[in-house]
Amino acid sequence: MSRPLRLAYSQPTRIQLAGEIDPMQMSDIRPRLERLANEATGDVLVDLSQTELLDSSGIGALVFLYKRLAARGCRLMLAGVGGQPLDLLRMLRLDRIIPMQADERQEQRPSPVFAAAA
């Protein structure tokens, strides 16, 4: 099983989240994100290209990281966002707050349509 979080220290610091980011994975990831939020000296790029599922615990971690970095004058950016994570981030309108670059392969797929109940 691959690790759900991989850090690469460069500018910007790059984080790759992989697989399903759910409460079980977040228990392993959270301490590293907290340390990164406290120690980052520049912008942070989170690569979600290998993320299949992002739930509320993952959203909470991204918002936490965004706020902590912003308080230190740094930025959080998302890259490779597609599939369910992209749909959820758009639904929550976080794409309007956190700069993100969608996965080009996902841009070709139609957005889900929600029908109003009659």
C-alpha positions in Angstrom: 0.0 0.0 0.0 1.4 3.4 -0.9 1.7 6.2 1.6 -1.2 8.7 1.3 1.1 11.7 1.8 4.4 12.5 0.1 6.3 15.8 0.8 8.9 17.3 -1.5 10.8 20.3 -0.1 11.3 22.8 -2.8 9.7 26.2 -3.5 6.8 25.9 -3.4 6.7 23.0 -1.0 4.9 20.2 -2.9 2.6 17.7 -1.1 1.0 14.8 -3.0 -2.1 13.2 -1.5 -2.9 9.8 -2.9 -5.8 7.4 -2.7 -8.8 7.9 -0.5 -8.4 10.8 2.0 -10.8 9.8 4.7 -10.7 9.9 8.5 -8.4 6.8 8.7 -5.9 8.4 6.4 -6.2 11.8 8.0 -5.1 10.4 11.4 -1.7 9.6 9.7 -1.6 12.8 7.6 -2.8 15.5 10.1 0.4 15.7 12.3 2.5 16.2 9.2 0.2 18.9 7.8 0.2 20.6 11.2 4.0 20.6 11.3 4.2 21.9 7.7 1.7 24.6 8.5 3.9 25.8 11.4 7.2 25.5 9.6 6.5 26.5 6.0 8.6 29.4 4.8 6.8 29.8 1.5 3.9 28.7 -0.6 2.6 25.1 -0.5 1.2 23.2 -3.5 -1.0 20.2 -2.9 -1.1 17.8 -5.8 -4.4 15.9 -5.8 -3.8 14.1 -9.1 -3.6 10.7 -7.4 -6.5 11.4 -5.0 -9.5 9.3 -5.7 -11.8 10.4 -2.8 -11.8 13.4 -0.6 -14.2 13.6 2.3 -15.0 16.2 4.9 -11.9 15.3 7.0 -9.8 16.0 3.9 -11.6 19.3 3.2 -11.1 20.3 6.9 -7.4 19.6 6.6 -7.1 21.7 3.4 -9.0 24.6 5.0 -6.9 24.3 8.1 -3.7 24.4 6.0 -5.1 27.3 4.0 -5.8 29.4 7.1 -2.6 28.6 8.8 -0.5 29.5 5.8 -2.5 32.7 5.1 -1.8 33.8 8.7 1.9 33.4 8.0 1.8 35.3 4.6 2.0 32.1 2.5 -0.4 30.6 0.0 -1.9 27.2 -0.5 -2.5 26.1 -4.1 -4.1 22.9 -5.4 -3.0 21.1 -8.6 -4.2 18.1 -10.5 -7.7 18.3 -9.1 -10.2 16.1 -10.8 -13.1 13.6 -10.3 -14.9 13.5 -7.0 -12.4 15.9 -5.2 -13.0 18.6 -7.9 -16.7 18.1 -7.7 -16.7 18.5 -3.9 -14.4 21.5 -3.9 -16.6 23.2 -6.5 -19.8 22.4 -4.6 -18.3 23.9 -1.5 -17.1 26.9 -3.5 -13.6 26.4 -2.2 -12.3 26.8 -5.8 -13.1 30.5 -5.3 -10.9 30.8 -2.3 -8.0 28.3 -2.8 -6.2 28.7 -6.1 -6.5 25.5 -8.0 -5.5 24.0 -11.3 -7.9 21.3 -12.5 -6.6 18.1 -14.0 -6.8 18.7 -17.7 -8.2 15.3 -18.3 -11.2 16.1 -16.0 -11.9 19.4 -17.7 -13.3 17.5 -20.7 -15.9 15.7 -18.7 -19.3 17.4 -18.2 -20.2 18.8 -14.9 -22.8 16.9 -12.9 -26.3 18.2 -13.3 -28.5 18.3 -10.2 -32.2 18.3 -11.0 -34.5 20.2 -8.7 -37.3 18.1 -7.1 -40.7 19.0 -8.4 
